[in-house]
Amino acid sequence: MWQNIKDFAADFFVTGDPLIYGADVAIVLTMAAIVFVLTYFKKWKWLWTEWLTTVDHKRIGIMYVIAALLMLFRGGVDALLMRTQLAFPNNEFLSPEHYNEIFTTHGVIMILFMAMPLMFGLFNLVVPLQIGARDVAFPFLNALSFWLFFWGAMLFNISFVIGGSPNSGWLAYPPLSGTMFNPGVGQDFYIWGIQISGIGSLMTGINFIVTILKMRAPGMKLMKMPMFTWSVLGSSLAIILAFPILTVTIALLFVDRYFGAHFFTLDGGGNPMMYINLIWMWGHPEVYIVILPAFGIYSEVVATFSRKKLFGYKSMVFAIMAISVVSFITWAHHFFTMGSGGDVNAFFAISTMIIAIPTGVKVFNWIFTMYKGKVSFETPMLWTVLGFIPCFVVGGMTGVMLSVAPADFQFHNSYFLIAHFHQTLIGGVVFGYIAGLIYWWPKVFGFKLNERLGKWSFWFWNIGFYVCFMPQYVVGLMGMTRRLSTYGWDTGWWELNFVSTIGAFLMGAGFLLQVWQILHSIKFMERDTTGDPWNGRTLEWSIPSPAPVYNFARIPHVEEMDDWWEQKKRRENGVAPKPLPPLEPIHMPKNSGIPFIKSFCWFVAGFGLVFDWLWMAIPGFIGVAVCMLAHSFNYDTDYYIPVEEIERTEAAARGAV
Amino acid sequence: MANNNNHAAAHAHAGNHGHDGHHDLESLRLMGFWIFLITDCILFGTLFATFAVLRENTAAGPTGSEMFEMAGIIAETFILLTSSFTSGLALLSMNRGDKKGLIGWLAVTAALGACFIGLELNEFVHLVHEGVTISTSAYWSAFYTLVSTHGIHVTIGLFWMIAIMIQLGRHGITPVTRRKVNVIGLYWHFLDVVWIFVFTVVYMLEVM
C-alpha cells in the first residue's frame, strides 16, 4: 500500500530538480498564507460575495489585471531562467529537457495567459465607461469568461509541479506534440489549459461586439466612438473569427492523442503540416487581436496628452479594420520554408507587406496628433512616444524584412525572428497595455500612480529592451537558431548573448520597480476627487472615480466626438449645461456563483482527461451540464437600484469634490 | 413569493422597454446568439476543410464509398429536415400564443432529433463492427470527428429543448421564454443547414 502511494507520487509530482522543490515550497507557503489571511481577517464571505460571484465589469477587469500581472511575473521568471542559461557557452544551469519546458511555458503564458487577460481586463475596465453603458451586454457571460480563463490558466500552470510541463513549443507542432514523441501528460495540460480558457476568450469576443454595437449611449454614432472602443471592436471581430479555429485545432490534437486518430500523425495518412496551417490561421490573427487594443490605447493617450483631437480619425478607423481583415490572409508567412511553392509564398509575402501600410498610417497619425499640440510627458505618454513608436517602427521594419519570402529562408527560426516578434509584442503590446494601465489606473482605483517611480521603471524597461533584443538580431544573422539550449565557445555568440541577458535583467528590474510603484502609490498617493485627473476627452472621465456600481447615474446624451472634452469647453465658454433629467431606478444584473463553479467543473474535467481518469472527468462534465441547466432555470437574475440609493451614492462621490 | 412577482414584472419591463439606459435585453441576447452562430460556422468550416484535405488519405484502407450504407443516411436526412419544419411550426404556435401547440411541436421536434441521433449511433456502431474506427486512417478520423461534432451539437440541442419545454410549462410564453424558443429555433435550423453540407460533402460526393 505504502509502496503504491510512493510510486504514484513519484509519477504524479514533478521531482528531481532543486528549482522545482523550491517552487513546491513557495506554492505551499503562499497558499497557506492566503488561507490564513482570509481566515484570520474573516474575509471568506467577502471574497465570495464581492469578488468570486461578481458580474460587475469593473471588478472582473480588476481580477483580469491581477491575474495577468501574476502571469507576467511567471512568464518573466521563465524568460530570466532562459537568459541565465544562455549567458555563457556550455552552461549547465538548465538541462535541455528543462529548457524545452521553459520556452514552451514562457510562450504560452505570455501570449495566452498574460497578454490576453491583460487585454480583456482593459476591455472590461474601459469600454462600458467609454460608451456610456452600465455594464457589458452579457454580465453573467463576462464572469464566466473570466473564470474559464482563470481555471484554464491554473490547469496549465499546475503542470509545473504535477505531471510535468509541456515541452514542444508554444504552438505544439506535431508530430513532436503527438503521443509518439510526447507520451507524457504535459501536452495534455497544454491542450486543456488552452481549450478551457479559449472558450472564455471566444465568449468575451461575442460579448464586446454586442456591447459596442448595441449599448452605446444615445447619440454616439459609430464614427463618434472613442478610438479605443473601435480597436476593441476590431479585436473582438478577429476573436470570433479566429478562436473557433484554435478550438478545433487543439481538439483535433486531443483526438489524435486520446483516441489514436490520424490527423497529424506520421502514419495512417496524417498530415502534420495541416496542423501548422490551422494553428497559424488562428495564431496570426491572434497577434493582431492583442496589438489592436494597444493601438487604441496609444490613440487615447496621444490625444489626451497633446490636448488635441486625434489626427486622422477616419483613417485610423479604416486602418484598424483593414488590419483585422488582412491579418486573416497572412498566416503562411510563418512557414515560407514549408515548401508550398513560389506562388503561394508570393501571395502571403505580399499580403504581409500590405499590413505595413495601415500600420504606417497609424504611426503618422499619432505623430501628427502631437504636431502643434500642447504636449506633456506624463508616464503614459512616455510609454507611447518614447517607448512604443520608435520600438514598433523598428520591429515593423524587421517584420517587412521577414516577409520577403526568399530572404526568410535565411531568417527562419533564427534569433532574428525572436528579436522581431519580441520587439512588436513587447514594444507594441506590453508597452501599450502598461500605458493603458497607468492611464486608466486613477479611473479604476481613484488615485494616480507615482510618476517618479513610473519614470524609473519606464527607463529600465525601455533601455533593458534594446540591450536585450538588439544583440539578438545580430546573433540571429550570425546563425543562432531559436530553442537552442546551449552553444559552444567556438560559435562566437557569447558576447552578444551575455549582453542580451543583462538587458533581460534590466527589464526584470523595471517590472520590480512597477510593483514597487503600485505598492508605494497605494500607500502614499492622494485620492483623486475630480474623476478627471488627466483632463481627459472621453465619457469615462465624466463620472467619479472609482465609478459607482451602475457607472452612470443618468445615461449621457452624446453630441460630438470626444464629448466630455466638448462639454468642458462649452462650460469654460460660459454655456450653461442642459438641465438634468430626473433619476430613474437602475436595472442591474444579480451576482451569481455559477460562473465560478462551472469553470471549476471544467478544471476538474480537464484534469481528469489529462490523466485519463474518467472517474474524475465525467463528474466534471456532469457538473458543467448541471451548472448550465441551473442557470437556464434561474429567472431571478436582476434587480433595480432605487432612486434614493443612487442619490446617496452620487452625493457621497460628488461630496468630495 | 412577492419577490418573485416583482421579478416577473421586472422582466416584462426589461423585455419591452427600449428607452435609454434600459436596453432591450432579450434582443441583445438574440443578437449575441447570432454571433455565436458565426463562430460555430467557423468551427464547422474548419472541420470541413480538414475533411477535404484528408479525403484521399485512407492509408490504403477502406474508403467511404465501400462502407457507407446510404439508406440509413437518407432516412437521417429526411428526419432532420422534417424536425426543422416542426420546429418552425412550434414558432408559429408561439406567435399565435398557443402554449400547448408550442410545447407539442417542440416535443415532436425533439423526438425526431432523438431518432436522428439513434440512427447516427447505429451507423457508427455498424461501421465499428465492420472494423472501421477513428484510428483506421486520417480519412476516418476526419469523418468521425466531423459527423460526431454535428451529432454532439444535436444532442446538446435535445437536452436544451427539453429544458425549454419545462420552462414553458412553468412560466408560459413570456419575453424571456419567447427569446429562448427563438434561439433554439435558430440553433436547430443552423444544425440542419450544417447537416445538408455534411450529407453533400461527406456522403454524396463519396458515393457518387
Interface residues (C-beta under 8 A of the other chain):
Chain A: R134 A137 F138 L141 L202 G205 I206 N207 I209 V210 L213 K214 M215 A217 P218 I240 L241 F243 P244 I245 T247 V248 T249 A251 L252 V255 D256 F259 G260 A261 H262 F263 T265 D267 G268 G269 G270 N271 M274 L278 M281 F552 R554 I555 H557 E584 I586 H587 A625 L629 S632 F633 Y635 D636 D638 Y639 Y640
Chain B: N3 N4 H7 A8 A10 H11 H13 A14 D20 G21 H22 H23 S27 L28 R29 M31 G32 I35 F36 I38 T39 D40 I42 L43 T46 L47 T50 V53 L54 N57 T58 A59 I134 S135 T136 S137 A138 Y139 S141 A142 Y144 T145 F159 W160 A163 I164 I166 Q167 H171 V176 K180
